[in-house]
């Protein structure tokens, strides 16, 4: 049985910070992998109608998630995210109310 934990997270950029958030997204999972925390699964990045970026990615395990909160590189990265966006529950997005939630690819 796999220990990988798949997560879906929403990042709503602060006004004028959309490009900065997109730049951070390019290195998010790469940084987690360098620290031995993310799985090899390729992340999926998409946007909602209101500009929220949604990411689906894999942590190696529940323990990896917990250890991220004590990792200085991850804390530094999360600090950079805090400057450009807020985290929002994906369920709060308009698209989440549809049986088939459609989003636009970030690419």
N, CA, C and O atoms as a GROMACS GRO file, in nm:
protein
  428
    1UNK      N    1   0.084  -0.119   0.000
    1UNK     CA    2   0.000   0.000   0.000
    1UNK      C    3   0.088   0.125   0.000
    1UNK      O    4   0.185   0.133   0.075
    2UNK      N    5   0.054   0.219  -0.083
    2UNK     CA    6   0.131   0.343  -0.095
    2UNK      C    7   0.111   0.432   0.027
    2UNK      O    8   0.003   0.436   0.085
    3UNK      N    9   0.217   0.501   0.064
    3UNK     CA   10   0.207   0.599   0.172
    3UNK      C   11   0.191   0.741   0.118
    3UNK      O   12   0.176   0.836   0.194
    4UNK      N   13   0.194   0.753  -0.016
    4UNK     CA   14   0.181   0.885  -0.077
    4UNK      C   15   0.049   0.949  -0.037
    4UNK      O   16  -0.055   0.883  -0.030
    5UNK      N   17   0.054   1.081  -0.010
    5UNK     CA   18  -0.065   1.158   0.025
    5UNK      C   19  -0.087   1.263  -0.083
    5UNK      O   20  -0.006   1.353  -0.100
    6UNK      N   21  -0.196   1.250  -0.156
    6UNK     CA   22  -0.229   1.347  -0.260
    6UNK      C   23  -0.306   1.462  -0.198
    6UNK      O   24  -0.396   1.442  -0.117
    7UNK      N   25  -0.270   1.584  -0.237
    7UNK     CA   26  -0.338   1.702  -0.184
    7UNK      C   27  -0.381   1.794  -0.297
    7UNK      O   28  -0.322   1.797  -0.405
    8UNK      N   29  -0.486   1.869  -0.270
    8UNK     CA   30  -0.536   1.971  -0.361
    8UNK      C   31  -0.536   2.101  -0.281
    8UNK      O   32  -0.599   2.109  -0.175
    9UNK      N   33  -0.468   2.201  -0.332
    9UNK     CA   34  -0.459   2.328  -0.258
    9UNK      C   35  -0.491   2.444  -0.351
    9UNK      O   36  -0.457   2.441  -0.469
   10UNK      N   37  -0.554   2.547  -0.296
   10UNK     CA   38  -0.586   2.667  -0.372
   10UNK      C   39  -0.504   2.785  -0.323
   10UNK      O   40  -0.494   2.809  -0.202
   11UNK      N   41  -0.447   2.859  -0.415
   11UNK     CA   42  -0.368   2.978  -0.385
   11UNK      C   43  -0.435   3.097  -0.454
   11UNK      O   44  -0.436   3.104  -0.576
   12UNK      N   45  -0.489   3.190  -0.378
   12UNK     CA   46  -0.550   3.310  -0.436
   12UNK      C   47  -0.447   3.422  -0.430
   12UNK      O   48  -0.412   3.469  -0.322
   13UNK      N   49  -0.398   3.467  -0.546
   13UNK     CA   50  -0.295   3.571  -0.545
   13UNK      C   51  -0.349   3.705  -0.495
   13UNK      O   52  -0.463   3.742  -0.521
   14UNK      N   53  -0.264   3.775  -0.421
   14UNK     CA   54  -0.298   3.911  -0.380
   14UNK      C   55  -0.297   3.999  -0.506
   14UNK      O   56  -0.228   3.967  -0.603
   15UNK      N   57  -0.372   4.108  -0.506
   15UNK     CA   58  -0.374   4.197  -0.624
   15UNK      C   59  -0.232   4.237  -0.666
   15UNK      O   60  -0.151   4.280  -0.585
   16UNK      N   61  -0.206   4.221  -0.795
   16UNK     CA   62  -0.076   4.256  -0.851
   16UNK      C   63   0.032   4.153  -0.827
   16UNK      O   64   0.147   4.175  -0.868
   17UNK      N   65   0.001   4.042  -0.763
   17UNK     CA   66   0.102   3.940  -0.730
   17UNK      C   67   0.085   3.812  -0.810
   17UNK      O   68   0.148   3.710  -0.779
   18UNK      N   69   0.001   3.815  -0.912
   18UNK     CA   70  -0.026   3.695  -0.991
   18UNK      C   71   0.101   3.637  -1.052
   18UNK      O   72   0.125   3.516  -1.044
   19UNK      N   73   0.183   3.721  -1.115
   19UNK     CA   74   0.305   3.672  -1.179
   19UNK      C   75   0.405   3.619  -1.077
   19UNK      O   76   0.472   3.518  -1.102
   20UNK      N   77   0.416   3.684  -0.964
   20UNK     CA   78   0.508   3.637  -0.859
   20UNK      C   79   0.464   3.499  -0.810
   20UNK      O   80   0.547   3.412  -0.786
   21UNK      N   81   0.333   3.479  -0.795
   21UNK     CA   82   0.284   3.349  -0.753
   21UNK      C   83   0.314   3.243  -0.859
   21UNK      O   84   0.358   3.133  -0.826
   22UNK      N   85   0.292   3.275  -0.982
   22UNK     CA   86   0.321   3.179  -1.091
   22UNK      C   87   0.468   3.141  -1.092
   22UNK      O   88   0.502   3.025  -1.119
   23UNK      N   89   0.555   3.235  -1.064
   23UNK     CA   90   0.699   3.204  -1.058
   23UNK      C   91   0.729   3.108  -0.942
   23UNK      O   92   0.807   3.014  -0.958
   24UNK      N   93   0.668   3.131  -0.827
   24UNK     CA   94   0.688   3.041  -0.713
   24UNK      C   95   0.637   2.900  -0.745
   24UNK      O   96   0.697   2.802  -0.703
   25UNK      N   97   0.527   2.893  -0.818
   25UNK     CA   98   0.470   2.762  -0.851
   25UNK      C   99   0.567   2.676  -0.931
   25UNK      O  100   0.562   2.553  -0.923
   26UNK      N  101   0.655   2.739  -1.008
   26UNK     CA  102   0.751   2.665  -1.091
   26UNK      C  103   0.850   2.585  -1.006
   26UNK      O  104   0.903   2.484  -1.052
   27UNK      N  105   0.875   2.629  -0.884
   27UNK     CA  106   0.976   2.562  -0.801
   27UNK      C  107   0.919   2.495  -0.677
   27UNK      O  108   0.993   2.434  -0.600
   28UNK      N  109   0.788   2.504  -0.657
   28UNK     CA  110   0.726   2.451  -0.536
   28UNK      C  111   0.757   2.303  -0.513
   28UNK      O  112   0.819   2.267  -0.413
   29UNK      N  113   0.715   2.218  -0.605
   29UNK     CA  114   0.734   2.074  -0.587
   29UNK      C  115   0.882   2.038  -0.601
   29UNK      O  116   0.929   1.944  -0.536
   30UNK      N  117   0.954   2.110  -0.684
   30UNK     CA  118   1.099   2.085  -0.698
   30UNK      C  119   1.167   2.102  -0.562
   30UNK      O  120   1.249   2.020  -0.523
   31UNK      N  121   1.132   2.209  -0.492
   31UNK     CA  122   1.189   2.234  -0.359
   31UNK      C  123   1.152   2.122  -0.263
   31UNK      O  124   1.237   2.073  -0.188
   32UNK      N  125   1.026   2.082  -0.264
   32UNK     CA  126   0.982   1.974  -0.174
   32UNK      C  127   1.055   1.844  -0.206
   32UNK      O  128   1.091   1.769  -0.116
   33UNK      N  129   1.078   1.816  -0.333
   33UNK     CA  130   1.151   1.695  -0.372
   33UNK      C  131   1.296   1.701  -0.326
   33UNK      O  132   1.350   1.601  -0.277
   34UNK      N  133   1.360   1.817  -0.340
   34UNK     CA  134   1.499   1.832  -0.295
   34UNK      C  135   1.512   1.802  -0.147
   34UNK      O  136   1.615   1.753  -0.100
   35UNK      N  137   1.407   1.832  -0.073
   35UNK     CA  138   1.406   1.808   0.071
   35UNK      C  139   1.357   1.667   0.105
   35UNK      O  140   1.346   1.632   0.222
   36UNK      N  141   1.328   1.587   0.002
   36UNK     CA  142   1.284   1.450   0.022
   36UNK      C  143   1.141   1.437   0.071
   36UNK      O  144   1.107   1.338   0.135
   37UNK      N  145   1.057   1.535   0.041
   37UNK     CA  146   0.922   1.539   0.096
   37UNK      C  147   0.811   1.510  -0.006
   37UNK      O  148   0.706   1.458   0.031
   38UNK      N  149   0.833   1.543  -0.132
   38UNK     CA  150   0.730   1.524  -0.234
   38UNK      C  151   0.756   1.397  -0.313
   38UNK      O  152   0.870   1.354  -0.330
   39UNK      N  153   0.649   1.338  -0.361
   39UNK     CA  154   0.660   1.218  -0.443
   39UNK      C  155   0.706   1.256  -0.584
   39UNK      O  156   0.724   1.373  -0.616
   40UNK      N  157   0.726   1.154  -0.666
   40UNK     CA  158   0.769   1.176  -0.804
   40UNK      C  159   0.652   1.210  -0.897
   40UNK      O  160   0.672   1.237  -1.015
   41UNK      N  161   0.532   1.208  -0.844
   41UNK     CA  162   0.414   1.239  -0.924
   41UNK      C  163   0.424   1.383  -0.976
   41UNK      O  164   0.457   1.475  -0.901
   42UNK      N  165   0.394   1.402  -1.104
   42UNK     CA  166   0.398   1.536  -1.160
   42UNK      C  167   0.277   1.616  -1.110
   42UNK      O  168   0.165   1.566  -1.111
   43UNK      N  169   0.300   1.739  -1.066
   43UNK     CA  170   0.187   1.820  -1.018
   43UNK      C  171   0.097   1.863  -1.134
   43UNK      O  172   0.142   1.873  -1.248
   44UNK      N  173  -0.027   1.888  -1.101
   44UNK     CA  174  -0.124   1.943  -1.196
   44UNK      C  175  -0.155   2.084  -1.149
   44UNK      O  176  -0.192   2.104  -1.033
   45UNK      N  177  -0.140   2.181  -1.238
   45UNK     CA  178  -0.164   2.322  -1.205
   45UNK      C  179  -0.274   2.376  -1.294
   45UNK      O  180  -0.272   2.357  -1.416
   46UNK      N  181  -0.371   2.443  -1.232
   46UNK     CA  182  -0.483   2.497  -1.306
   46UNK      C  183  -0.534   2.624  -1.239
   46UNK      O  184  -0.497   2.654  -1.125
   47UNK      N  185  -0.617   2.697  -1.310
   47UNK     CA  186  -0.673   2.820  -1.253
   47UNK      C  187  -0.825   2.816  -1.256
   47UNK      O  188  -0.887   2.754  -1.343
   48UNK      N  189  -0.884   2.883  -1.158
   48UNK     CA  190  -1.029   2.896  -1.153
   48UNK      C  191  -1.068   3.028  -1.220
   48UNK      O  192  -0.982   3.109  -1.256
   49UNK      N  193  -1.197   3.048  -1.237
   49UNK     CA  194  -1.246   3.171  -1.300
   49UNK      C  195  -1.205   3.296  -1.224
   49UNK      O  196  -1.184   3.402  -1.283
   50UNK      N  197  -1.192   3.284  -1.091
   50UNK     CA  198  -1.159   3.403  -1.012
   50UNK      C  199  -1.008   3.423  -0.997
   50UNK      O  200  -0.964   3.511  -0.922
   51UNK      N  201  -0.928   3.344  -1.068
   51UNK     CA  202  -0.783   3.362  -1.067
   51UNK      C  203  -0.709   3.280  -0.964
   51UNK      O  204  -0.586   3.286  -0.957
   52UNK      N  205  -0.780   3.203  -0.883
   52UNK     CA  206  -0.715   3.115  -0.786
   52UNK      C  207  -0.641   3.005  -0.862
   52UNK      O  208  -0.695   2.945  -0.955
   53UNK      N  209  -0.517   2.980  -0.821
   53UNK     CA  210  -0.440   2.871  -0.879
   53UNK      C  211  -0.462   2.747  -0.793
   53UNK      O  212  -0.450   2.753  -0.670
   54UNK      N  213  -0.494   2.636  -0.857
   54UNK     CA  214  -0.514   2.510  -0.787
   54UNK      C  215  -0.400   2.417  -0.824
   54UNK      O  216  -0.362   2.406  -0.941
   55UNK      N  217  -0.345   2.352  -0.723
   55UNK     CA  218  -0.237   2.257  -0.745
   55UNK      C  219  -0.275   2.122  -0.684
   55UNK      O  220  -0.325   2.115  -0.572
   56UNK      N  221  -0.249   2.017  -0.761
   56UNK     CA  222  -0.264   1.880  -0.712
   56UNK      C  223  -0.124   1.820  -0.715
   56UNK      O  224  -0.060   1.816  -0.820
   57UNK      N  225  -0.077   1.773  -0.599
   57UNK     CA  226   0.056   1.712  -0.595
   57UNK      C  227   0.061   1.606  -0.486
   57UNK      O  228  -0.031   1.593  -0.406
   58UNK      N  229   0.170   1.532  -0.484
   58UNK     CA  230   0.185   1.425  -0.387
   58UNK      C  231   0.298   1.446  -0.289
   58UNK      O  232   0.411   1.474  -0.328
   59UNK      N  233   0.265   1.433  -0.161
   59UNK     CA  234   0.367   1.425  -0.057
   59UNK      C  235   0.410   1.278  -0.048
   59UNK      O  236   0.331   1.189  -0.080
   60UNK      N  237   0.532   1.251  -0.007
   60UNK     CA  238   0.576   1.113   0.006
   60UNK      C  239   0.495   1.034   0.109
   60UNK      O  240   0.469   0.915   0.092
   61UNK      N  241   0.457   1.104   0.215
   61UNK     CA  242   0.386   1.035   0.324
   61UNK      C  243   0.328   1.139   0.420
   61UNK      O  244   0.355   1.259   0.408
   62UNK      N  245   0.247   1.091   0.513
   62UNK     CA  246   0.194   1.178   0.619
   62UNK      C  247   0.310   1.235   0.702
   62UNK      O  248   0.306   1.351   0.744
   63UNK      N  249   0.411   1.154   0.724
   63UNK     CA  250   0.528   1.199   0.801
   63UNK      C  251   0.603   1.310   0.727
   63UNK      O  252   0.656   1.402   0.790
   64UNK      N  253   0.606   1.302   0.594
   64UNK     CA  254   0.672   1.408   0.515
   64UNK      C  255   0.599   1.540   0.533
   64UNK      O  256   0.663   1.645   0.545
   65UNK      N  257   0.467   1.535   0.537
   65UNK     CA  258   0.388   1.657   0.558
   65UNK      C  259   0.423   1.716   0.695
   65UNK      O  260   0.447   1.836   0.707
   66UNK      N  261   0.427   1.631   0.795
   66UNK     CA  262   0.458   1.678   0.930
   66UNK      C  263   0.599   1.735   0.940
   66UNK      O  264   0.620   1.836   1.006
   67UNK      N  265   0.695   1.669   0.875
   67UNK     CA  266   0.833   1.717   0.885
   67UNK      C  267   0.855   1.847   0.808
   67UNK      O  268   0.949   1.922   0.837
   68UNK      N  269   0.768   1.876   0.710
   68UNK     CA  270   0.780   2.001   0.636
   68UNK      C  271   0.766   2.122   0.728
   68UNK      O  272   0.825   2.227   0.704
   69UNK      N  273   0.689   2.106   0.835
   69UNK     CA  274   0.666   2.216   0.928
   69UNK      C  275   0.789   2.246   1.014
   69UNK      O  276   0.792   2.346   1.085
   70UNK      N  277   0.889   2.161   1.007
   70UNK     CA  278   1.014   2.182   1.082
   70UNK      C  279   1.133   2.205   0.989
   70UNK      O  280   1.246   2.221   1.035
   71UNK      N  281   1.109   2.208   0.859
   71UNK     CA  282   1.215   2.217   0.760
   71UNK      C  283   1.240   2.364   0.724
   71UNK      O  284   1.147   2.434   0.681
   72UNK      N  285   1.362   2.411   0.740
   72UNK     CA  286   1.391   2.553   0.718
   72UNK      C  287   1.373   2.596   0.573
   72UNK      O  288   1.328   2.708   0.548
   73UNK      N  289   1.407   2.511   0.477
   73UNK     CA  290   1.388   2.546   0.336
   73UNK      C  291   1.239   2.558   0.302
   73UNK      O  292   1.198   2.648   0.228
   74UNK      N  293   1.160   2.468   0.355
   74UNK     CA  294   1.015   2.472   0.330
   74UNK      C  295   0.956   2.595   0.398
   74UNK      O  296   0.870   2.663   0.341
   75UNK      N  297   0.999   2.623   0.520
   75UNK     CA  298   0.948   2.741   0.591
   75UNK      C  299   0.981   2.870   0.514
   75UNK      O  300   0.898   2.961   0.506
   76UNK      N  301   1.100   2.875   0.458
   76UNK     CA  302   1.140   2.992   0.378
   76UNK      C  303   1.050   3.004   0.254
   76UNK      O  304   1.005   3.114   0.220
   77UNK      N  305   1.024   2.892   0.188
   77UNK     CA  306   0.938   2.892   0.070
   77UNK      C  307   0.796   2.934   0.107
   77UNK      O  308   0.735   3.016   0.038
   78UNK      N  309   0.743   2.878   0.216
   78UNK     CA  310   0.608   2.915   0.259
   78UNK      C  311   0.600   3.063   0.296
   78UNK      O  312   0.495   3.125   0.277
   79UNK      N  313   0.709   3.120   0.347
   79UNK     CA  314   0.712   3.264   0.375
   79UNK      C  315   0.698   3.345   0.247
   79UNK      O  316   0.631   3.448   0.246
   80UNK      N  317   0.763   3.298   0.140
   80UNK     CA  318   0.751   3.366   0.010
   80UNK      C  319   0.608   3.358  -0.041
   80UNK      O  320   0.557   3.455  -0.098
   81UNK      N  321   0.543   3.243  -0.022
   81UNK     CA  322   0.402   3.229  -0.063
   81UNK      C  323   0.314   3.326   0.016
   81UNK      O  324   0.223   3.387  -0.040
   82UNK      N  325   0.340   3.341   0.144
   82UNK     CA  326   0.258   3.429   0.229
   82UNK      C  327   0.263   3.574   0.183
   82UNK      O  328   0.172   3.652   0.212
   83UNK      N  329   0.368   3.611   0.111
   83UNK     CA  330   0.381   3.748   0.061
   83UNK      C  331   0.302   3.772  -0.067
   83UNK      O  332   0.275   3.887  -0.103
   84UNK      N  333   0.263   3.665  -0.136
   84UNK     CA  334   0.198   3.683  -0.267
   84UNK      C  335   0.057   3.625  -0.277
   84UNK      O  336  -0.013   3.651  -0.375
   85UNK      N  337   0.016   3.545  -0.177
   85UNK     CA  338  -0.116   3.483  -0.190
   85UNK      C  339  -0.171   3.443  -0.054
   85UNK      O  340  -0.103   3.445   0.048
   86UNK      N  341  -0.300   3.406  -0.058
   86UNK     CA  342  -0.362   3.344   0.057
   86UNK      C  343  -0.406   3.204   0.015
   86UNK      O  344  -0.437   3.181  -0.102
   87UNK      N  345  -0.408   3.112   0.110
   87UNK     CA  346  -0.455   2.976   0.083
   87UNK      C  347  -0.606   2.975   0.099
   87UNK      O  348  -0.660   3.031   0.194
   88UNK      N  349  -0.674   2.910   0.005
   88UNK     CA  350  -0.820   2.903   0.012
   88UNK      C  351  -0.864   2.758  -0.006
   88UNK      O  352  -0.802   2.684  -0.082
   89UNK      N  353  -0.971   2.718   0.064
   89UNK     CA  354  -1.024   2.583   0.042
   89UNK      C  355  -1.076   2.569  -0.100
   89UNK      O  356  -1.151   2.654  -0.148
   90UNK      N  357  -1.036   2.464  -0.167
   90UNK     CA  358  -1.081   2.442  -0.304
   90UNK      C  359  -1.233   2.431  -0.309
   90UNK      O  360  -1.294   2.470  -0.409
   91UNK      N  361  -1.294   2.380  -0.205
   91UNK     CA  362  -1.439   2.368  -0.199
   91UNK      C  363  -1.511   2.502  -0.201
   91UNK      O  364  -1.631   2.507  -0.227
   92UNK      N  365  -1.439   2.610  -0.174
   92UNK     CA  366  -1.502   2.743  -0.175
   92UNK      C  367  -1.508   2.804  -0.315
   92UNK      O  368  -1.572   2.907  -0.335
   93UNK      N  369  -1.443   2.740  -0.411
   93UNK     CA  370  -1.442   2.791  -0.548
   93UNK      C  371  -1.573   2.757  -0.618
   93UNK      O  372  -1.630   2.650  -0.598
   94UNK      N  373  -1.621   2.848  -0.700
   94UNK     CA  374  -1.746   2.830  -0.772
   94UNK      C  375  -1.749   2.697  -0.848
   94UNK      O  376  -1.850   2.628  -0.849
   95UNK      N  377  -1.637   2.663  -0.911
   95UNK     CA  378  -1.630   2.541  -0.992
   95UNK      C  379  -1.653   2.414  -0.910
   95UNK      O  380  -1.699   2.312  -0.963
   96UNK      N  381  -1.622   2.418  -0.782
   96UNK     CA  382  -1.634   2.300  -0.697
   96UNK      C  383  -1.780   2.260  -0.674
   96UNK      O  384  -1.807   2.149  -0.627
   97UNK      N  385  -1.873   2.348  -0.707
   97UNK     CA  386  -2.015   2.317  -0.692
   97UNK      C  387  -2.072   2.235  -0.806
   97UNK      O  388  -2.187   2.192  -0.801
   98UNK      N  389  -1.993   2.213  -0.910
   98UNK     CA  390  -2.038   2.137  -1.026
   98UNK      C  391  -1.999   1.991  -1.013
   98UNK      O  392  -1.897   1.959  -0.952
   99UNK      N  393  -2.080   1.904  -1.071
   99UNK     CA  394  -2.048   1.762  -1.069
   99UNK      C  395  -1.912   1.737  -1.134
   99UNK      O  396  -1.832   1.658  -1.084
  100UNK      N  397  -1.886   1.804  -1.245
  100UNK     CA  398  -1.757   1.798  -1.311
  100UNK      C  399  -1.695   1.938  -1.300
  100UNK      O  400  -1.733   2.029  -1.373
  101UNK      N  401  -1.602   1.953  -1.208
  101UNK     CA  402  -1.539   2.084  -1.184
  101UNK      C  403  -1.436   2.110  -1.293
  101UNK      O  404  -1.334   2.041  -1.300
  102UNK      N  405  -1.461   2.210  -1.375
  102UNK     CA  406  -1.371   2.242  -1.486
  102UNK      C  407  -1.284   2.361  -1.450
  102UNK      O  408  -1.332   2.462  -1.397
  103UNK      N  409  -1.156   2.347  -1.481
  103UNK     CA  410  -1.059   2.454  -1.459
  103UNK      C  411  -0.975   2.470  -1.586
  103UNK      O  412  -0.978   2.384  -1.674
  104UNK      N  413  -0.902   2.580  -1.595
  104UNK     CA  414  -0.814   2.606  -1.707
  104UNK      C  415  -0.672   2.568  -1.668
  104UNK      O  416  -0.626   2.599  -1.557
  105UNK      N  417  -0.601   2.499  -1.759
  105UNK     CA  418  -0.463   2.461  -1.732
  105UNK      C  419  -0.378   2.587  -1.712
  105UNK      O  420  -0.397   2.687  -1.780
  106UNK      N  421  -0.286   2.582  -1.620
  106UNK     CA  422  -0.198   2.697  -1.593
  106UNK      C  423  -0.096   2.715  -1.704
  106UNK      O  424  -0.042   2.825  -1.721
  107UNK      N  425  -0.068   2.612  -1.777
  107UNK     CA  426   0.038   2.618  -1.880
  107UNK      C  427   0.012   2.718  -1.988
  107UNK      O  428   0.093   2.732  -2.080
   0.00000   0.00000   0.00000
